Amino acid sequence: MEPQSTSFSPTVPSSSSPPKLGRSNFRRVSRTEDTSPCPIPGLAADILHMRVKEGSKIRNLLRFATARMQGEGKGSDGVAQRQVVFTGSGRGVTKTITCVEILKRKVGGLHQVSKLYYKTVNEVWESPQHGVPGITMHRTVPAISILLSKDPLDPQEPGYQPPQTLSVPAEDKERHRSLLWPTCSPTSHHPPGNAKRACPDDWRISSPSTSKI
């Protein structure tokens, strides 16, 4: 996502045009974000907060969050975590959404609240060349905070999503039915009545009068 606005620090002389950051002779030496509060209301003070950055590893984030939500890793009070909030900004927004979607499949029945907002990022760039002044950039980037909760949330809250209902794909149903087919075949050693109960929705089952034991 592209930043909404960009401004340069007045440390760069106004008479000279600021150097382009895409050139190889400039490197970023620091990056800080504003400490704006989380836009999701009613968060507990001890909530599990996962901050997703551009260079974060998804598997590391999910391993930690999944263990805490499933009770494998206890909090400071010895109780399994019931809520987690993922926060990311700039290029970390897409990675934040990916973490949330994967965790929702690992831990079922999670309520969700999503909030989009903007943050100010300050970047300092310097050049190793002598006499070339450094620059400070102030950028406004998109950010997202997503709350996942085992406990019910306010459905009237903007950005609320109920727990997902996982549906079995049609091809998985056919594969499951094909695995049960030998049990329901006329050559099975099971009594016809048991075979009929094992596959009640299979029209190919022979009637008891024509089945061979």
N, C-alpha and C positions, 0 to 999 in steps of 0.2 A: 504494500500500500504506500502511496506517495504521501509525504508530509504535507500538511495544510499550509504551513508557512515556514519561512526560513529567514533569519536575520543574522547579521554579522556584528561582532563586537566592535566598538569604536576604537579598539587598539590598532586596527589597520588604518593607515593614513588614507584620508578621503581622496587625496590627489592621485593615488595609484589604485588600479583595479585589483581586487583580491584574487590571489592565485586560485586556480581551479583545484578542487579536492581530488579530482580523478587522476591527477598527475602523480607519477611515482615518487617525486621528490617531496611529497607531503605524507605524513603519517599521523594517525590519531593517537594522542598520548593519554587522553582521559575521556570518560563519558559518564555523566551523572544525570539522574532523573529527579524530577520534583517529587516531594513526598506528599502527594495528594492523597486524601483518605479514600478508602475503598467505597465505591458508589452503592454497594449492596447494603441495605439497612438491616439492623438487628443482628449483626454478627457477634458471636461470643468472643471474649477476649482471648481464650485459649484455642481458637479454631486452628486447624491445620491449614497453613497458607503456603501454597506451592507457587513460587515465582519462576516463571518460565522466561528464559533469555534466548537470544538468537543462537548461542552456542550450546544450549542445554541438550543433554542426551535424553531422548524420550524414554528409553528403557530404564534409565536410572530414576527418572521422576516417577514412572508408573510402578516400579518395584517398591519404592518407598511408600507411595500413596496407597497402593493396593494392600500392602501389609498392614498399614494403620487402619484402613477401613474394614478389613476382614478380621481384625482382632489379633493378627500375628505379632504386630508391634504395638505395644501399649503406650499411652500418653504418660505424662508426668504423674497423673493421678492413678495410673494403673488401669484405666478404662479404655476400651476400644473407641476409636474415633468414629463419630457419627456424621460429621460434616467436614468438607474440604472445599477450599476456594482456590481456583487457579487464576493467576494474573499474568498477563503478558502485554507487551507493547511493541510497536514497530513491526519488525520482521518476526518477532516472537508470537504474534497474534495467531498465525496459522498453526504453529506448533502447539499453542495453548489449546486450540479447539481440537486438535488431534489427540492430545492427552485426555481431554474430557470424554470424547467419544469412545476411546478404547476402555477407559475406566468404567464407563456406563455398561459396557458389555461384560466386564470382569465382575463387577459388583451390581447385581440387579436391583430394581426397585428404587432407584435414586430420583428424587425430585431435583429440579434444576431451575436456577434463576441466572440470566445472563444480562450484563450491563456493558454497553459501549460508551466510551468517553475518550478524552484526549489528554495527553501528558506533554510537558515541556522537557525536552532533552537538551543538555548542554554538552557540547563536544569541543575539545581543544585540539587543534591541529598545529603541528610544527614542521619546519623544514630544516634539514641538516645543512643547507647551504648558508654560508655566512652572509649576513645582511638582509636575508629574506625574513620579514616579520611573520610571526605565527598569527593564527586567527582563532577566534572562538565563535562557534555557531550555536544559535538557539533555535531549535526545531520543535515544531508541534507535530506529534505523531499520534496515530490512533492507538487505543489500548482497549483491553477487554478483561473483565472479571467474571468468572463463572462459578457459581456456588452449586455444589452437589450435596444432597442431604438425604440421609435415611429416614429422617422424620418429615412429616408433611409440612409444606410451606404454604404461604398465602397464595391461592390461585389467582387472586386479583392483582398481585404484584406484576408490573410490566416486566416482560422478559421471562415469565414463568413457563415451564414445560413439565408436564406430568411424567411419571415413570414410563419408559418404553415397554411396549408389549412385543416381545420377541416372537416372530412368526417363523414357522418352518418352511423353507422354500419347497416348491413343488417337486424339484428333482430329488430333494432329500426324502420326501414322502415316498416317491417311487422306489428309491433305493432301499428304504426301510421295508416296503412291501415286498420287494423281490427277495429280501433276506428271510422274510417269514413264509415265502411261498412253498419251500420244501416241506415245512411243517404242515401245511394245509393241503398238500397234494394227495391224490387218491392212494398213492403207494406208501403213504406214511404209516407207521406202526401205531399211531395214536388213534383212539376211537374217533369215529366221524363226528360225534357230538363235540368233543374237545377241539378238533380241528376247526369246526365251524365257529366255535367261540373265539379261537385265536385270531381269525380273520373274518369278522362279521361283515365287513364292507367289501369283500372280494367276491364278485359275481361269478368268478371262474370255479368256485368250490363245487364239487359234485355233490348231489343230494345223497343222504344216507342209504337210499335204496339202490344206488348204482355204484357206491364206493366199494372197493375191494380191500379186504383186511389182509 
